[in-house]
Amino acid sequence: MSSRLLLMSDTHVPLRARRLPDAVWRAVDAADVVVHAGDWVDEATLDALEARAVRLIGVYGNNDGAGLRARLPEVATTEIEDLRMAVVHETGAAAGRERRVDGAFAAERRPDVLVFGHSHIPWDTVTPAGIRLLNPGSPTDRRRQPACTMMTAIVDGAELRDVLLVEVPR
């Protein structure tokens, strides 16, 4: 059996957008697991995703207040099928990211995939230790990017495949 993932971060509702775009909600409805890597900004977005997603994995970000921090961890670790995943908002500067991430996780608890956000810049690399690093960008605030984005992927056993960066129309 395979699991369909939706990866997103930095929604910043209602500061950068009044609501999540319709394309995001369609992707939520199609996903078996929704992953949000922080900077929700309002608890209503968390409430709505908790109500609608089959399974939601989320963390708080640097723009999230006390209410969200009380409900979400700084780092989430989980298994989806046989794939070990971690989620965090910030990983620091792009330079040296792969080595920092390898150093942050002891070998016995090293994830297969780390989903992160903060920069609003899509990212897809693999660390020297083999951790796949994914930043889906932001579905509501493109900043210096050509488009707002999110990612979809498939987990098949211990394999992550079909990772796609998806442009989100505004």
Secondary structure, DSSP 8 states (H G I E B T S, - for coil): -EEEEEEE----BTTT-SS--HHHHHHHHH-SEEEE-S--BSHHHHHHHHHH-SSEEE---TT--HHHHHHS-SEEEEEETTEEEEEES----STTHHHHHHHHS-GGG--SEEE--SS---EEEE-TT--EEEE---SS--TTSSSEEEEEEEEETTEEEEEEEEEE--
